[in-house]
């Protein structure tokens, strides 16, 4: 998927990127998923509200690029017992919409439904996502991902996988 400017990216191109990201996460292909991120990336799952400012709000996840790498190493170590064995995951991405262009980034909104299957049973995780995608060497990369869980106001089960 090539890109020369944020102004020429198509909804189809963005949708293919989100589908690709979802497949990598579902298949626990963490190295390939990590390669999607820019060096200045932010990965954020707000704990409250719809997420205005991660530096002043509670977060379930608030990772910079280095912390994303650390989180992946933990998942790959085999010592993350909440993911031993790893959850079976299936994601559905829908309502993909390019909502704007901010400098060299394309802002994308989407809906996500993740089915997590474990020995204890199944969990449904519904969310609204915001991605900021940037062209790096002609390829789309993740500069920012915010995942707003629909049921964040309720008691949440352990979120031990990458959402």
Secondary structure as GFF3:
##gff-version 3
##sequence-region A 1 163
A	DSSP	three_ten_helix	6	8	.	.	.	ID=ss1
A	DSSP	alpha_helix	11	26	.	.	.	ID=ss2
A	DSSP	alpha_helix	30	34	.	.	.	ID=ss3
A	DSSP	beta_strand	37	46	.	.	.	ID=ss4
A	DSSP	beta_strand	59	64	.	.	.	ID=ss5
A	DSSP	alpha_helix	65	76	.	.	.	ID=ss6
A	DSSP	three_ten_helix	81	83	.	.	.	ID=ss7
A	DSSP	beta_strand	88	102	.	.	.	ID=ss8
A	DSSP	beta_strand	105	118	.	.	.	ID=ss9
A	DSSP	beta_strand	121	136	.	.	.	ID=ss10
A	DSSP	beta_strand	139	149	.	.	.	ID=ss11
###
